Amino acid sequence: MNTKITPAHQSKPAYIYVHQSTLAQVRHNHESTERQYALQDKALSLGWPQRSIRVLDRDLGLSGAQSTGREDFKTLVADVSMGQVGAVFALEVSRLARSNLDWHRLLELCALTHTLVIDADGCYDPGDFNDGLLLGLKGTMAQAELHFLRGRLLGGKLNKAQKGELRFPLPVGFCYDNQSRIVVDPDDEVRGAVQLVFRLFQETGSAYAVVQRFAQDGLRFPKRAYGGAWAGKLIWGRLSHGRVLSLIRNPSYAGTYVFGRYQYAKSITPEGEVRKNMRAVPMPDWRVHLREHHEGYITMDEFDQNRQRLANNRTNGEGTVLSGPAREGLALLQGLLLCSTCGRALTVRYQGNGGIYPIYECNWRRREGLATKNCITVRTDLLDDAICDEVFKALKPAELELALAALNELEQRDQAIMRQWQMRIERAEYECALAERRYEEVDPSNRLVAASLERRWNAALLHLNEIKAQAVTFQNQKARVVSAEQKTKILALARDLPRVWRAPTTQPKDRKRMLRLLIRDITVEKLACTRQVVLHVRWQGGACSDTTLALPIPIADRLRYPPPIVEHVRELSHQLSDPQIVQTLNQQGLLSSRGLPFTLAMIKWIRYRYGIPSVCLMRPGELTVQQLAERLAVSIHVVHYWIKHGVIEARQLDGRGPWWITITDEQEQQLRDRVRTSAHLKDHLSNSQL
């Protein structure tokens, strides 16, 4: 071995690579770690001075399957590639890299820079054919060894899992008994919390709604710690949305034993590194699926229904045209309507100035440039009222049964919540009793320990009082204790379901949930020629029904005066003036299109809009102001001056409108003489003649 080591190798540093694949090996396999550090003595014995020996141990606890995160291995490869390393020491050469790519790359670089590789078996020169072949075989054998070990371990796990005997961390609500069988957690509070999650999801249909209900009622949810100082202990805290999803998607709660729900998949990052990511496996591809393996919280049918409901709640998935749970908002049919033209779901749009006026519309074709207007636009109140009437007809025979079922459901839910509070109080009382016993059992002379235990006892008592106060507050504010008299009143209200349905205290979300229990979807067809909408209702039981609605008249048509009023005004205009027409219509009790009494402006608009001429009430021989001014060749202002000062006789209808002048031949001659003799009017006359 010494013949391969030359002074050129000894003039360069010797790198000792120390590596353990996992932190558990670092913690427990001390002998292997000590043997690797002892390679420094071997380097000294082979002629390398102490100052030239460098130990690389920052990769302890990191897997050698890839170079990602192994900073010392990257340093080793970089220094070898620059020819700055004389020899690389390792307890086993296979410890340098578990990846064939990294292993052969390192060997090729060592061969190019004449770097030696030394382990417990000998010294190798990768530039030598025989040594390179031997190192390649060692790397291949290491890969084969890992493959065989992995195959044996996974085969044993799969064989044990197929019998339902493979143990793994159980979800909250389950534990192992003395015979390693999966059983329901004996803690009543834990079982009650898990059961309440499934009950609330069945009621609300939304994981977010379950989280909100827990937060509103001040409830906690447990989780079991695995590993560390809290291993095996329950930690109570806030229920999160992810926890609810994990409960609903876990088949263990349906009494099913499964193996292979997740598996690792390798991918290449943009930086060229290989990473392993865990991904979910579809249910048909699970390796082991044993039904009725242990006692569960729900049945398998309920588990499938819950998963389907979660899938339907997605609003971004393919094939989910009508998706999502019942949400807030005034539109009761949100998420139930389909367009008969394009098959898309109708959306809700809120519009209006000074108020909120929701409408249903389908604008997909217009958005895609396939049409110039929306497929359907209709007011929400028209469709909501029509569907509610159909629902009332369908529910009328079963109103009392529904009321009783709803009342019982509310009582059971409140009892379950109060039971959780009671078990929480019992747990706090147990912790107080435990702290008290520990304080009483301590030696009084040991004051430091006694003081610490006394503080814990006081803290436990304060915590107990706080929980009791919270439970009393919840019971006073939210708990429902229904007496026999109240039940009688509720049943009386059930006989008048429409009034209860439209009560202000009934939330829109509750109405939507009830509609979804009865109706699967509604296809809306708009008949433009007849101004009607046909609602094709598909009920949950499979039955179908059609409802036809007449669309309201457009606002322009509603504000337009009806033909009978117009014809009546036309007839009156032959004999009466506009003020007289107004008086006549109001005396007859007729109203305008807005439901208001008629005014003079309305009559003038009707005459202008429909071309109705006004009646001519001039007497024979009467002249207008314009006619008299033209006859005398004066301005109309002069005529108005004469009328104002009583020079000529004129009259108006009801003190308004045009002047009608009565004049004789003698009066006309006097006016002509007056115009000739008046200097002002003479100048005006001469100017007009010019």
C-alpha positions as CSV (number, residue, x, y, z in Angstrom):
1,M,0.0,0.0,0.0
2,N,2.9,2.3,0.8
3,T,4.2,2.0,-2.7
4,K,1.2,3.9,-4.1
5,I,1.8,6.8,-1.8
6,T,4.3,9.2,-3.1
7,P,5.8,12.4,-1.8
8,A,3.6,14.3,-4.2
9,H,0.5,12.9,-2.4
10,Q,2.0,13.6,1.0
11,S,2.6,17.2,0.0
12,K,-1.1,17.8,-0.3
13,P,-3.7,17.6,2.5
14,A,-5.4,14.4,3.4
15,Y,-9.2,14.7,3.8
16,I,-11.0,12.4,6.2
17,Y,-14.7,12.2,5.4
18,V,-16.9,11.4,8.5
19,H,-20.5,10.5,7.7
20,Q,-23.6,9.0,9.2
21,S,-26.9,8.8,7.3
22,T,-29.3,9.7,10.0
23,L,-29.4,11.6,13.3
24,A,-30.4,8.4,15.0
25,Q,-27.2,6.8,13.9
26,V,-25.2,9.8,15.1
27,R,-27.0,9.5,18.5
28,H,-26.7,5.8,19.0
29,N,-23.9,4.4,16.8
30,H,-21.0,5.9,18.7
31,E,-18.5,3.2,17.8
32,S,-18.8,3.8,14.1
33,T,-18.3,7.5,14.6
34,E,-15.2,6.9,16.7
35,R,-13.7,4.6,14.1
36,Q,-14.1,7.3,11.4
37,Y,-12.4,9.9,13.6
38,A,-9.6,7.3,14.3
39,L,-8.7,7.5,10.6
40,Q,-6.6,10.5,11.6
41,D,-4.1,8.1,13.2
42,K,-4.0,6.1,10.0
43,A,-3.2,9.2,8.0
44,L,-0.4,10.0,10.4
45,S,1.0,6.6,10.1
46,L,1.0,6.8,6.3
47,G,3.2,10.0,6.4
48,W,0.8,12.9,6.4
49,P,1.7,15.5,9.1
50,Q,-1.0,16.6,11.6
51,R,-1.3,20.1,10.0
52,S,-2.1,18.5,6.6
53,I,-5.0,16.4,7.9
54,R,-8.5,17.9,7.5
55,V,-11.6,16.3,9.0
56,L,-14.9,16.9,7.1
57,D,-17.8,16.1,9.6
58,R,-20.5,18.6,8.8
59,D,-22.5,16.0,6.9
60,L,-23.3,13.9,10.0
61,G,-27.0,13.0,10.0
62,L,-27.5,13.7,6.3
63,S,-28.3,10.9,3.8
64,G,-25.7,10.1,1.1
65,A,-28.4,9.4,-1.5
66,Q,-27.8,12.8,-3.0
67,S,-25.4,15.7,-2.7
68,T,-28.2,18.3,-1.8
69,G,-27.4,19.8,1.6
70,R,-24.1,17.9,2.0
71,E,-21.7,20.9,2.2
72,D,-18.6,19.0,3.1
73,F,-19.1,16.5,0.3
74,K,-19.4,19.5,-2.1
75,T,-16.2,20.9,-0.6
76,L,-14.4,17.6,-1.1
77,V,-15.5,17.3,-4.7
78,A,-14.4,21.0,-5.4
79,D,-11.0,20.6,-3.8
80,V,-10.4,17.2,-5.6
81,S,-11.3,18.8,-8.9
82,M,-8.7,21.5,-8.4
83,G,-6.0,19.0,-7.5
84,Q,-5.6,20.2,-3.9
85,V,-6.2,16.8,-2.2
86,G,-3.6,14.1,-1.8
87,A,-5.8,11.4,-0.4
88,V,-9.4,10.8,0.7
89,F,-9.9,8.7,3.8
90,A,-13.2,6.9,4.6
91,L,-14.1,4.0,6.8
92,E,-15.8,2.4,3.8
93,V,-15.6,4.0,0.3
94,S,-19.3,3.5,-0.2
95,R,-19.9,6.0,2.6
96,L,-18.7,8.8,0.4
97,A,-21.8,8.7,-1.8
98,R,-24.8,6.4,-2.1
99,S,-25.6,7.7,-5.5
100,N,-23.9,6.1,-8.5
101,L,-23.8,9.5,-10.2
102,D,-22.0,11.2,-7.3
103,W,-19.8,8.2,-6.7
104,H,-18.5,7.8,-10.3
105,R,-18.1,11.6,-10.7
106,L,-15.8,11.6,-7.6
107,L,-13.8,8.6,-8.9
108,E,-13.3,10.3,-12.3
109,L,-12.1,13.5,-10.7
110,C,-9.7,11.5,-8.4
111,A,-8.3,9.7,-11.5
112,L,-7.8,13.0,-13.3
113,T,-6.0,14.7,-10.4
114,H,-4.2,11.6,-9.2
115,T,-5.9,11.6,-5.8
116,L,-5.8,8.4,-3.7
117,V,-8.8,6.8,-2.0
118,I,-8.0,5.0,1.2
119,D,-10.4,2.9,3.4
120,A,-10.0,0.1,6.0
121,D,-9.3,-2.5,3.2
122,G,-6.5,-0.7,1.4
123,C,-5.3,2.1,-0.8
124,Y,-6.7,2.7,-4.3
125,D,-5.5,4.8,-7.2
126,P,-8.6,5.5,-9.3
127,G,-6.2,6.3,-12.2
128,D,-5.1,2.6,-12.2
129,F,-7.4,0.4,-14.2
130,N,-7.5,-2.4,-11.7
131,D,-8.1,-0.1,-8.7
132,G,-10.7,1.9,-10.7
133,L,-12.5,-1.4,-11.5
134,L,-12.4,-2.5,-7.9
135,L,-13.8,0.8,-6.7
136,G,-16.6,0.7,-9.3
137,L,-17.5,-2.8,-8.2
138,K,-17.6,-1.7,-4.5
139,G,-20.0,1.1,-5.5
140,T,-22.2,-1.2,-7.5
141,M,-22.2,-3.8,-4.6
142,A,-23.2,-1.0,-2.2
143,Q,-26.1,-0.1,-4.4
144,A,-27.2,-3.7,-4.7
145,E,-26.9,-4.1,-0.9
146,L,-29.2,-1.1,-0.4
147,H,-31.6,-2.5,-3.0
148,F,-31.8,-5.9,-1.3
149,L,-32.2,-4.4,2.2
150,R,-34.9,-2.0,1.0
151,G,-36.7,-4.8,-0.7
152,R,-36.6,-7.1,2.3
153,L,-37.8,-4.3,4.7
154,L,-40.6,-3.1,2.4
155,G,-41.7,-6.7,1.7
156,G,-41.9,-7.4,5.5
157,K,-43.9,-4.2,6.1
158,L,-46.3,-5.0,3.3
159,N,-46.8,-8.6,4.5
160,K,-47.6,-7.3,8.0
161,A,-49.8,-4.6,6.7
162,Q,-51.8,-7.1,4.6
163,K,-52.7,-8.8,7.8
164,G,-53.6,-5.5,9.5
165,E,-50.8,-5.9,12.1
166,L,-48.3,-3.2,11.0
167,R,-48.2,-0.5,13.6
168,F,-48.0,3.2,12.7
169,P,-48.9,6.5,14.4
170,L,-52.7,6.6,14.8
171,P,-54.8,9.6,14.2
172,V,-56.3,11.4,17.2
173,G,-59.3,9.4,18.5
174,F,-57.6,6.0,18.3
175,C,-54.9,4.1,20.3
176,Y,-53.5,0.7,20.6
177,D,-54.6,-1.7,23.4
178,N,-52.4,-4.3,25.2
179,Q,-52.7,-6.7,22.3
180,S,-51.7,-4.1,19.6
181,R,-55.2,-3.8,18.3
182,I,-56.6,-0.4,17.2
183,V,-59.4,0.7,19.5
184,V,-61.3,3.9,20.1
185,D,-59.6,6.3,22.5
186,P,-61.0,5.7,26.0
187,D,-60.9,9.4,26.8
188,D,-64.5,10.7,26.6
189,E,-63.4,14.2,25.8
190,V,-61.3,13.1,22.8
191,R,-64.1,10.9,21.5
192,G,-66.6,13.7,21.9
193,A,-64.4,16.2,20.0
194,V,-63.9,13.8,17.1
195,Q,-67.6,12.9,16.9
196,L,-68.6,16.6,17.1
197,V,-66.4,17.3,14.0
198,F,-68.2,14.7,11.9
199,R,-71.6,15.8,13.2
200,L,-71.0,19.5,12.4
201,F,-69.6,18.6,8.9
202,Q,-72.7,16.6,8.2
203,E,-74.8,19.6,9.3
204,T,-72.9,22.4,7.6
205,G,-71.3,20.6,4.7
206,S,-68.2,22.8,4.9
207,A,-64.8,22.3,6.7
208,Y,-64.5,26.0,7.2
209,A,-67.9,26.1,8.9
210,V,-66.8,23.4,11.3
211,V,-63.8,25.5,12.3
212,Q,-65.9,28.6,12.8
213,R,-68.4,26.6,14.9
214,F,-65.6,25.4,17.2
215,A,-64.2,28.9,17.5
216,Q,-67.7,30.4,18.2
217,D,-68.4,27.8,20.9
218,G,-64.9,28.1,22.5
219,L,-64.1,24.4,22.0
220,R,-60.7,22.8,21.7
221,F,-59.4,19.9,19.7
222,P,-56.7,17.4,20.7
223,K,-53.6,16.2,18.8
224,R,-51.2,13.5,19.9
225,A,-47.5,14.3,19.9
226,Y,-45.1,11.7,18.5
227,G,-41.4,12.0,19.4
228,G,-39.7,14.4,21.8
229,A,-40.5,15.2,25.3
230,W,-44.2,15.2,24.7
231,A,-44.3,11.8,23.0
232,G,-47.7,10.0,23.4
233,K,-49.3,13.0,25.2
234,L,-52.4,14.9,24.1
235,I,-52.0,18.6,23.3
236,W,-55.3,20.6,23.3
237,G,-55.5,23.6,21.1
238,R,-57.4,25.4,18.3
239,L,-59.0,23.4,15.6
240,S,-57.6,24.3,12.1
241,H,-59.0,23.8,8.6
242,G,-56.2,21.4,7.8
243,R,-57.0,19.2,10.8
244,V,-60.7,19.0,9.7
245,L,-59.7,18.0,6.2
246,S,-57.3,15.3,7.5
247,L,-60.1,13.8,9.7
248,I,-62.6,13.8,6.8
249,R,-60.2,12.2,4.3
250,N,-58.8,9.6,6.7
251,P,-60.5,6.2,6.2
252,S,-59.4,5.1,9.7
253,Y,-62.3,6.9,11.1
254,A,-64.6,4.6,9.0
255,G,-63.0,1.5,10.6
256,T,-60.8,0.8,7.6
257,Y,-57.1,-0.2,7.8
258,V,-55.1,1.2,4.9
259,F,-51.5,1.1,3.8
260,G,-50.0,3.0,0.9
261,R,-52.0,6.3,1.0
262,Y,-48.8,8.3,0.3
263,Q,-45.6,7.6,-1.5
264,Y,-42.4,9.4,-2.4
265,A,-41.9,10.7,-5.9
266,K,-38.6,12.0,-7.3
267,S,-38.4,15.2,-9.2
268,I,-35.7,17.4,-10.7
269,T,-35.5,21.0,-9.5
270,P,-34.6,23.9,-11.8
271,E,-31.2,23.8,-10.2
272,G,-30.7,20.2,-11.4
273,E,-31.1,18.6,-7.9
274,V,-33.1,15.5,-7.3
275,R,-35.7,15.9,-4.6
276,K,-38.2,13.4,-3.1
277,N,-41.7,14.7,-2.5
278,M,-44.6,12.9,-0.8
279,R,-47.8,12.8,-2.8
280,A,-51.2,11.2,-2.2
281,V,-52.1,8.0,-4.0
282,P,-55.6,7.5,-5.4
283,M,-57.8,5.2,-3.4
284,P,-57.9,2.4,-6.1
285,D,-54.1,2.2,-5.9
286,W,-53.8,1.7,-2.2
287,R,-51.7,-1.4,-1.4
288,V,-53.8,-2.5,1.5
289,H,-57.5,-1.7,2.1
290,L,-59.1,-3.7,4.9
291,R,-62.7,-2.7,5.7
292,E,-64.3,-3.3,9.1
293,H,-60.9,-3.8,10.6
294,H,-61.7,-1.9,13.8
295,E,-64.4,0.2,15.4
296,G,-64.8,3.6,13.7
297,Y,-66.7,6.9,14.2
298,I,-68.6,6.8,10.9
299,T,-69.5,4.2,8.3
300,M,-67.8,3.7,5.0
301,D,-70.8,5.1,3.2
302,E,-70.7,8.2,5.2
303,F,-66.9,8.5,4.5
304,D,-67.6,8.3,0.8
305,Q,-70.3,10.9,1.1
306,N,-68.0,13.2,3.0
307,R,-65.2,12.9,0.4
308,Q,-67.7,13.6,-2.4
309,R,-69.0,16.6,-0.6
310,L,-65.5,18.0,-0.2
311,A,-64.9,17.4,-3.9
312,N,-68.1,19.2,-4.7
313,N,-67.1,22.1,-2.6
314,R,-64.2,22.9,-4.9
315,T,-64.8,25.8,-7.2
316,N,-61.7,25.3,-9.4
317,G,-62.0,21.7,-10.4
318,E,-63.0,20.2,-13.8
319,G,-66.5,18.8,-14.0
320,T,-67.8,20.9,-11.0
321,V,-70.1,23.2,-12.8
322,L,-72.3,23.5,-9.7
323,S,-70.0,23.4,-6.8
324,G,-69.4,24.9,-3.3
325,P,-71.4,24.8,-0.1
326,A,-74.2,27.2,0.9
327,R,-72.6,30.6,1.4
328,E,-73.7,34.0,2.7
329,G,-75.6,36.3,0.4
330,L,-79.2,37.2,-0.5
331,A,-79.5,35.0,-3.6
332,L,-81.0,31.7,-2.3
333,L,-80.4,29.7,-5.5
334,Q,-76.7,30.5,-5.7
335,G,-74.9,27.4,-6.9
336,L,-78.0,25.6,-8.2
337,L,-78.8,27.3,-11.5
338,L,-77.7,26.2,-15.0
339,C,-78.0,28.1,-18.2
340,S,-80.1,26.3,-20.9
341,T,-78.1,28.1,-23.7
342,C,-74.4,27.2,-22.8
343,G,-74.8,24.8,-19.8
344,R,-72.7,27.0,-17.5
345,A,-73.6,27.9,-14.0
346,L,-75.4,31.2,-13.4
347,T,-73.5,33.6,-11.2
348,V,-74.8,36.3,-8.8
349,R,-74.2,40.0,-9.5
350,Y,-75.0,42.7,-7.1
351,Q,-76.0,46.1,-8.6
352,G,-78.0,49.2,-7.7
353,N,-77.3,52.7,-6.5
354,G,-78.4,53.3,-2.9
355,G,-79.3,49.7,-2.3
356,I,-78.3,46.1,-3.1
357,Y,-80.2,44.4,-5.9
358,P,-78.9,41.0,-6.8
359,I,-79.5,39.4,-10.2
360,Y,-78.7,36.0,-11.8
361,E,-76.8,36.2,-15.0
362,C,-74.8,34.0,-17.4
363,N,-72.2,36.0,-19.2
364,W,-69.8,33.2,-20.3
365,R,-70.5,33.5,-24.0
366,R,-70.1,37.3,-23.9
367,R,-66.8,37.0,-22.0
368,E,-65.5,34.5,-24.5
369,G,-66.5,36.7,-27.4
370,L,-69.1,34.2,-28.7
371,A,-72.0,36.6,-28.2
372,T,-72.7,40.3,-27.7
373,K,-75.0,40.0,-24.7
374,N,-75.6,37.8,-21.8
375,C,-77.4,34.5,-22.2
376,I,-79.7,35.2,-19.2
377,T,-80.2,38.1,-16.9
378,V,-83.1,37.9,-14.4
379,R,-83.8,39.3,-10.9
380,T,-83.1,37.0,-8.0
381,D,-86.4,37.7,-6.2
382,L,-88.5,36.4,-9.1
383,L,-86.8,33.0,-9.2
384,D,-86.3,32.7,-5.4
385,D,-90.0,33.3,-4.7
386,A,-91.1,30.8,-7.3
387,I,-88.8,28.1,-6.1
388,C,-89.7,28.7,-2.5
389,D,-93.4,28.3,-3.3
390,E,-92.6,25.0,-5.0
391,V,-90.7,23.9,-1.9
392,F,-93.5,24.8,0.4
393,K,-95.9,22.7,-1.7
394,A,-93.5,19.7,-1.5
395,L,-92.9,20.1,2.2
396,K,-96.5,20.8,3.4
397,P,-97.2,17.1,4.3
398,A,-94.0,16.8,6.3
399,E,-93.8,20.2,8.0
400,L,-94.4,18.8,11.6
401,E,-91.9,16.0,11.1
402,L,-89.3,18.4,9.9
403,A,-89.9,20.7,12.8
404,L,-89.5,17.9,15.3
405,A,-86.4,16.6,13.6
406,A,-84.8,20.0,13.5
407,L,-85.7,20.6,17.2
408,N,-84.1,17.3,18.2
409,E,-81.1,18.0,16.1
410,L,-80.5,21.3,17.8
411,E,-80.9,19.8,21.3
412,Q,-78.5,17.0,20.5
413,R,-75.9,19.4,19.1
414,D,-76.1,21.6,22.2
415,Q,-75.9,18.6,24.5
416,A,-72.8,17.4,22.7
417,I,-71.2,20.8,23.0
418,M,-72.1,21.0,26.7
419,R,-70.8,17.5,27.2
420,Q,-67.4,18.7,25.8
421,W,-67.4,21.6,28.3
422,Q,-68.2,19.2,31.2
423,M,-65.4,16.8,30.2
424,R,-63.0,19.8,29.9
425,I,-64.0,20.8,33.4
426,E,-63.4,17.2,34.7
427,R,-60.0,17.2,33.1
428,A,-59.1,20.5,34.8
429,E,-60.4,19.2,38.1
430,Y,-58.2,16.1,37.8
431,E,-55.2,18.3,37.1
432,C,-56.1,20.4,40.3
433,A,-56.4,17.2,42.4
434,L,-53.1,15.9,41.0
435,A,-51.3,19.2,41.8
436,E,-52.8,19.1,45.3
437,R,-51.6,15.6,45.9
438,R,-48.1,16.4,44.7
439,Y,-48.0,19.4,47.0
440,E,-49.2,17.4,50.0
441,E,-46.7,14.6,49.4
442,V,-43.7,16.9,49.2
443,D,-41.4,17.3,52.2
444,P,-42.3,20.6,53.9
445,S,-38.7,21.3,54.7
446,N,-37.8,21.3,51.0
447,R,-39.1,24.8,50.5
448,L,-37.9,25.3,47.0
449,V,-39.8,22.3,45.7
450,A,-42.9,23.0,47.9
451,A,-43.1,26.6,46.6
452,S,-42.9,25.5,43.0
453,L,-45.6,22.8,43.5
454,E,-47.8,25.4,45.3
455,R,-47.6,27.7,42.4
456,R,-48.6,24.9,40.0
457,W,-51.6,24.1,42.3
458,N,-52.7,27.8,42.3
459,A,-52.3,28.0,38.5
460,A,-54.4,24.8,38.2
461,L,-57.1,26.3,40.4
462,L,-57.2,29.5,38.4
463,H,-57.4,27.5,35.2
464,L,-60.3,25.5,36.6
465,N,-62.2,28.6,37.6
466,E,-61.6,30.2,34.2
467,I,-63.0,27.1,32.4
468,K,-66.0,27.0,34.6
469,A,-66.7,30.7,33.9
470,Q,-66.4,30.2,30.2
471,A,-68.8,27.2,30.4
472,V,-71.4,29.2,32.3
473,T,-71.1,32.0,29.8
474,F,-71.6,29.7,26.9
475,Q,-74.6,28.0,28.6
476,N,-76.3,31.3,29.2
477,Q,-75.7,32.7,25.7
478,K,-75.9,29.8,23.3
479,A,-77.2,26.7,24.9
480,R,-80.9,25.7,24.1
481,V,-83.0,24.3,26.8
482,V,-86.5,23.8,25.3
483,S,-89.4,23.4,27.5
484,A,-92.7,21.7,26.7
485,E,-94.4,25.0,26.2
486,Q,-91.7,26.1,23.8
487,K,-92.0,22.9,21.8
488,T,-95.7,23.5,21.4
489,K,-95.0,27.0,20.1
490,I,-92.4,25.6,17.7
491,L,-94.8,23.1,16.3
492,A,-97.5,25.8,15.9
493,L,-95.0,27.8,13.9
494,A,-94.2,24.7,11.8
495,R,-97.8,24.8,10.5
496,D,-97.0,28.2,9.0
497,L,-93.7,27.3,7.4
498,P,-93.7,30.3,4.9
499,R,-93.9,32.8,7.8
500,V,-91.0,31.1,9.6
501,W,-89.1,30.9,6.3
502,R,-89.4,34.6,5.7
503,A,-88.7,35.6,9.3
504,P,-85.8,38.1,9.7
505,T,-84.2,35.8,12.2
506,T,-83.8,33.0,9.6
507,Q,-80.4,33.3,8.0
508,P,-80.0,33.1,4.2
509,K,-77.4,30.4,4.6
510,D,-79.9,28.2,6.5
511,R,-82.4,28.6,3.7
512,K,-79.8,27.7,1.1
513,R,-78.9,24.5,3.0
514,M,-82.6,23.4,3.2
515,L,-83.0,24.1,-0.5
516,R,-79.9,22.0,-1.3
517,L,-81.3,19.1,0.6
518,L,-84.3,19.0,-1.7
519,I,-83.1,20.4,-5.1
520,R,-80.2,19.0,-7.1
521,D,-80.1,21.7,-9.8
522,I,-82.4,24.0,-11.8
523,T,-82.0,24.7,-15.5
524,V,-83.2,28.2,-16.5
525,E,-84.7,28.7,-20.0
526,K,-85.6,32.2,-21.1
527,L,-88.4,32.5,-23.8
528,A,-87.7,35.9,-25.3
529,C,-90.7,35.9,-27.6
530,T,-93.2,35.5,-24.8
531,R,-91.2,37.2,-22.1
532,Q,-91.3,34.1,-19.9
533,V,-88.8,32.0,-17.9
534,V,-89.1,28.3,-17.6
535,L,-87.5,26.6,-14.5
536,H,-86.7,23.0,-15.0
537,V,-86.3,21.7,-11.4
538,R,-84.5,18.4,-10.8
539,W,-85.2,17.2,-7.2
540,Q,-82.8,15.1,-5.1
541,G,-85.1,12.1,-5.4
542,G,-84.8,12.1,-9.2
543,A,-88.2,13.7,-9.9
544,C,-88.4,16.7,-12.3
545,S,-90.9,19.5,-12.5
546,D,-91.3,22.7,-14.6
547,T,-92.3,26.1,-13.5
548,T,-93.1,29.0,-15.9
549,L,-92.8,32.6,-14.8
550,A,-93.8,35.8,-16.6
551,L,-91.0,38.3,-16.7
552,P,-91.9,41.8,-15.5
553,I,-92.6,44.5,-18.0
554,P,-89.6,46.7,-18.8
555,I,-89.6,50.0,-16.9
556,A,-90.0,52.0,-20.1
557,D,-93.2,50.1,-21.0
558,R,-94.5,50.4,-17.4
559,L,-94.0,54.2,-17.4
560,R,-95.6,54.5,-20.8
561,Y,-99.2,55.9,-20.7
562,P,-101.7,53.1,-21.6
563,P,-103.6,53.5,-24.9
564,P,-107.0,54.1,-23.2
565,I,-105.6,57.1,-21.4
566,V,-104.1,58.5,-24.6
567,E,-107.4,58.1,-26.6
568,H,-109.3,59.6,-23.7
569,V,-107.1,62.7,-23.8
570,R,-107.4,62.8,-27.6
571,E,-111.2,62.9,-27.3
572,L,-111.2,65.6,-24.6
573,S,-108.8,67.8,-26.6
574,H,-111.6,68.4,-29.2
575,Q,-113.6,70.4,-26.7
576,L,-111.5,71.2,-23.6
577,S,-108.3,73.1,-22.9
578,D,-105.3,71.4,-21.2
579,P,-106.2,72.7,-17.6
580,Q,-109.8,71.5,-18.2
581,I,-108.5,68.1,-19.3
582,V,-106.4,67.9,-16.1
583,Q,-109.4,68.7,-14.0
584,T,-111.7,66.3,-15.8
585,L,-109.2,63.3,-15.5
586,N,-108.6,64.0,-11.8
587,Q,-112.4,64.2,-11.2
588,Q,-112.8,60.9,-12.9
589,G,-110.3,59.3,-10.5
590,L,-107.8,58.4,-13.2
591,L,-104.1,58.2,-12.3
592,S,-100.9,58.5,-14.3
593,S,-98.5,55.5,-15.1
594,R,-96.7,56.2,-11.9
595,G,-99.9,56.2,-9.9
596,L,-100.0,60.0,-9.4
597,P,-102.8,62.6,-10.2
598,F,-102.5,64.2,-13.6
599,T,-100.9,67.6,-14.0
600,L,-100.7,70.1,-16.8
601,A,-97.2,69.0,-17.8
602,M,-98.4,65.4,-18.2
603,I,-101.2,66.5,-20.6
604,K,-98.8,68.6,-22.6
605,W,-96.3,65.6,-22.8
606,I,-99.1,63.3,-24.0
607,R,-100.1,65.7,-26.7
608,Y,-96.5,66.2,-27.8
609,R,-95.7,62.5,-27.7
610,Y,-98.7,61.3,-29.6
611,G,-99.3,64.4,-31.8
612,I,-102.6,65.4,-30.4
613,P,-103.5,69.0,-31.4
614,S,-104.9,71.3,-28.7
615,V,-108.5,72.7,-29.1
616,C,-108.9,76.0,-30.8
617,L,-111.3,78.1,-28.6
618,M,-110.9,81.5,-30.5
619,R,-114.2,83.2,-31.2
620,P,-115.1,84.4,-34.7
621,G,-113.5,87.8,-35.4
622,E,-110.8,87.5,-32.7
623,L,-107.2,88.1,-33.5
624,T,-104.0,87.0,-31.9
625,V,-101.2,89.3,-30.9
626,Q,-99.1,88.4,-33.9
627,Q,-102.0,88.9,-36.3
628,L,-102.8,92.4,-35.0
629,A,-99.1,93.4,-35.0
630,E,-98.7,92.4,-38.6
631,R,-102.0,94.2,-39.6
632,L,-100.8,97.4,-38.1
633,A,-97.1,97.0,-38.9
634,V,-96.0,97.4,-35.3
635,S,-94.1,95.2,-32.9
636,I,-95.8,92.6,-30.7
637,H,-94.5,94.6,-27.7
638,V,-96.6,97.5,-28.8
639,V,-99.7,95.2,-28.9
640,H,-98.9,93.9,-25.4
641,Y,-98.5,97.5,-24.2
642,W,-102.0,98.4,-25.5
643,I,-103.4,95.3,-23.8
644,K,-101.7,96.1,-20.5
645,H,-103.0,99.7,-20.5
646,G,-106.5,98.8,-21.7
647,V,-106.2,100.5,-25.1
648,I,-107.6,97.3,-26.8
649,E,-109.9,94.6,-25.4
650,A,-108.3,91.1,-25.1
651,R,-108.9,87.9,-23.1
652,Q,-107.1,84.8,-21.8
653,L,-108.3,81.3,-20.8
654,D,-108.1,80.9,-17.1
655,G,-105.6,83.8,-16.9
656,R,-102.9,82.0,-18.9
657,G,-102.1,81.2,-22.5
658,P,-102.3,83.4,-25.6
659,W,-104.2,86.7,-25.8
660,W,-107.2,86.8,-28.1
661,I,-108.1,90.3,-29.2
662,T,-111.6,91.6,-30.3
663,I,-111.4,94.8,-32.4
664,T,-113.9,96.6,-34.6
665,D,-113.3,98.5,-37.8
666,E,-113.6,101.9,-36.0
667,Q,-111.1,100.8,-33.3
668,E,-108.7,99.6,-35.9
669,Q,-108.8,103.0,-37.7
670,Q,-108.2,104.7,-34.4
671,L,-105.1,102.5,-33.8
672,R,-103.8,103.3,-37.3
673,D,-104.2,107.0,-36.6
674,R,-102.5,106.6,-33.3
675,V,-99.5,105.0,-35.0
676,R,-99.3,107.8,-37.6
677,T,-99.4,110.6,-35.1
678,S,-97.0,109.0,-32.5
679,A,-93.5,110.2,-33.2
680,H,-92.1,107.0,-31.6
681,L,-94.3,104.7,-33.5
682,K,-93.8,106.8,-36.7
683,D,-90.1,106.2,-36.5
684,H,-90.7,102.6,-35.8
685,L,-93.0,102.4,-38.8
686,S,-90.6,104.1,-41.1
687,N,-87.7,101.8,-39.9
688,S,-89.9,98.8,-40.5
689,Q,-90.7,100.1,-44.1
690,L,-87.1,100.6,-44.8
